Amino acid sequence: MRQSDDSDEDQMLFRRQHTSATESTGLSAADIAPPLPGDGPPGAERATFAAGCFWGVEAAFRESDGVVQTSVGYTGGHAPQPSYEQVCGHRTGHAEAVEVWFDPASVGYEQLLDTFWQIHNPTTRNRQGPDVGSQYRSAIFFHSPEQEAAASASRDREQVKRRRRIVTEIVPASAFYRAEEYHQRYFEKSGRAACAVTLR
């Protein structure tokens, strides 16, 4: 994935754009980008994670038993229908993320959280390996109070194992914008082996 500087100037620009968008409309960020209806397989539940380059994150979750569908995309920002170039240019506030649909009879949300912690470094802010920028931030986007509670408890357990502080965001899920088709299941299409995240 391409690299991009996550400078203080970039962060200030994002905050100004976000404030302008919400103040000019009188709407909150959640109103501007409300959660979209789910379209997963019948009986499946949804989880959304950001852990760096979404190519590798998707590949890791696709290896998990009980995961029935995945998509890579953009979420957590303020601009509708962002493109990859816009996200990489720090103009949208979105993170590269993976939407995971799973069969709760085969795998629990807590198990997906375990995978999430294993495949990236949650102690580096806006960076995973060589990929730098706020779009590569570590985040859990919860879809229910139960997921929020599970994510917080899981983070606290994980923190005990680590010397550095975990900086993972745990925030409500908002609109998930599916990325361009060439990003979907990228490793399977390209034959590449790995991204910055760790594949088992």
C-alpha positions in Angstrom: 0.0 0.0 0.0 1.2 3.5 -0.6 2.6 5.5 2.3 1.5 9.0 3.3 2.7 11.4 6.0 0.3 11.8 8.9 1.6 15.3 9.8 0.2 17.7 12.3 -1.0 19.8 9.4 -3.0 16.9 8.0 -4.6 16.3 11.3 -5.5 20.0 11.7 -7.0 20.0 8.2 -9.1 16.9 9.0 -10.5 18.5 12.1 -11.3 21.7 10.3 -13.1 19.8 7.5 -15.0 17.7 10.0 -16.0 20.7 12.1 -17.1 22.6 9.0 -19.2 19.7 7.7 -21.1 19.2 10.9 -21.5 22.9 11.8 -22.8 23.8 8.3 -25.5 21.1 8.3 -26.3 21.1 12.0 -25.9 17.3 11.9 -23.6 15.1 13.9 -21.0 12.9 12.2 -23.3 10.0 12.7 -26.1 11.8 10.9 -23.8 12.6 7.9 -22.6 9.0 7.6 -25.4 6.8 9.2 -25.0 3.0 9.4 -26.0 1.4 6.2 -28.3 -1.6 6.1 -26.6 -4.9 6.3 -26.6 -7.2 3.3 -24.8 -10.2 4.7 -25.8 -13.9 4.4 -28.9 -15.0 6.3 -28.2 -15.6 10.0 -24.8 -14.0 9.9 -23.6 -11.2 12.2 -21.4 -8.3 11.2 -18.1 -7.1 12.7 -15.9 -4.3 11.4 -12.2 -3.9 12.1 -9.4 -1.6 11.0 -5.8 -2.8 11.5 -3.7 -1.3 8.8 -3.6 -2.2 5.1 -6.9 -3.8 4.5 -5.6 -6.3 2.0 -3.8 -8.3 4.7 -6.6 -7.8 7.3 -9.1 -9.3 5.0 -6.9 -12.2 4.1 -6.3 -12.9 7.8 -10.1 -13.0 8.6 -10.9 -15.1 5.6 -8.7 -17.8 7.2 -10.9 -17.9 10.3 -13.5 -20.7 10.6 -17.0 -19.3 10.7 -16.3 -16.2 8.6 -18.7 -16.4 5.7 -18.2 -13.1 3.9 -15.7 -10.2 3.9 -15.4 -6.9 2.1 -12.7 -4.2 2.3 -13.7 -0.6 2.4 -13.6 2.8 4.1 -15.4 3.8 7.3 -15.1 6.2 10.3 -14.8 9.4 8.3 -17.0 12.3 7.3 -17.1 12.2 3.5 -19.7 10.0 1.6 -18.5 7.6 -1.1 -14.8 8.2 -0.8 -12.3 6.9 -3.3 -9.0 5.2 -2.4 -7.1 8.3 -3.6 -9.2 10.6 -1.3 -8.7 8.4 1.7 -5.0 8.2 1.1 -4.9 12.0 0.7 -6.3 12.6 4.2 -9.4 14.3 2.8 -12.1 12.1 4.3 -11.0 10.9 7.8 -11.8 7.3 6.9 -9.9 4.2 7.9 -9.1 1.3 5.7 -11.4 -1.4 7.2 -12.8 -4.9 6.7 -16.4 -5.8 7.1 -16.6 -9.4 8.4 -19.8 -11.4 8.3 -19.6 -14.5 10.6 -21.8 -17.4 11.6 -22.2 -17.0 15.4 -22.9 -20.7 15.7 -19.4 -21.4 14.4 -17.3 -18.5 15.7 -17.9 -16.0 18.4 -17.2 -12.3 18.3 -14.6 -12.7 21.0 -12.7 -15.1 18.8 -12.7 -12.5 16.0 -11.3 -10.0 18.5 -8.5 -12.4 19.3 -7.6 -12.6 15.7 -7.7 -8.8 15.4 -5.1 -8.4 18.2 -2.9 -11.1 16.7 -2.6 -9.7 13.2 -1.4 -6.2 13.9 0.3 -3.9 16.4 -2.4 -2.0 18.3 0.2 0.2 20.1 1.3 2.2 17.1 -0.9 5.2 16.3 -1.8 5.7 12.6 0.8 3.2 11.5 1.3 -0.5 10.7 4.7 -1.4 9.6 5.8 0.7 6.6 2.2 2.0 6.1 1.8 5.4 7.7 -1.3 7.6 7.9 -4.6 7.9 9.8 -6.2 5.6 7.3 -4.1 2.8 8.8 -5.2 3.4 12.4 -6.3 0.6 14.7 -10.0 0.6 15.4 -12.9 -1.6 16.3 -16.3 -0.4 15.0 -19.0 -2.0 17.1 -22.5 -2.7 15.9 -24.2 -3.3 19.2 -23.8 -2.6 22.9 -22.8 -6.2 23.3 -20.0 -5.8 20.8 -18.8 -2.6 22.5 -18.6 -4.4 25.9 -16.8 -7.4 24.4 -14.3 -5.2 22.6 -13.5 -3.1 25.7 -13.1 -6.2 27.8 -10.9 -7.8 25.2 -8.7 -4.7 24.9 -8.2 -4.7 28.7 -7.1 -8.3 28.7 -4.8 -7.7 25.8 -3.3 -4.6 27.5 -2.1 -6.8 30.4 0.1 -8.7 27.9 1.8 -5.6 26.5 4.2 -3.0 27.8 3.1 -0.2 25.5 -0.3 1.3 25.7 -2.9 0.1 23.2 -4.2 3.0 21.1 -7.0 1.1 19.3 -10.2 3.1 18.9 -13.4 1.5 20.0 -16.2 3.5 18.3 -19.7 3.0 16.9 -20.0 1.7 13.4 -21.0 4.2 10.8 -21.4 4.0 7.1 -19.1 1.4 5.4 -18.2 2.3 1.9 -17.1 -0.8 -0.1 -13.7 -0.2 -1.7 -13.0 -0.4 -5.4 -13.3 -3.9 -6.8 -9.6 -4.4 -7.4 -9.0 -4.1 -3.7 -11.4 -7.0 -2.9 -9.6 -10.2 -2.0 -6.5 -8.6 -3.3 -4.0 -11.3 -2.4 -6.1 -14.0 -4.0 -6.2 -12.0 -7.3 -2.5 -10.8 -7.2 -0.8 -13.8 -5.7 1.0 -11.6 -3.2 1.8 -13.2 0.1 1.3 -10.6 2.8 0.9 -7.0 3.8 2.2 -5.3 7.0 -0.2 -7.4 9.1 0.8 -10.9 10.2 -0.8 -13.9 8.4 -0.8 -17.2 10.3 
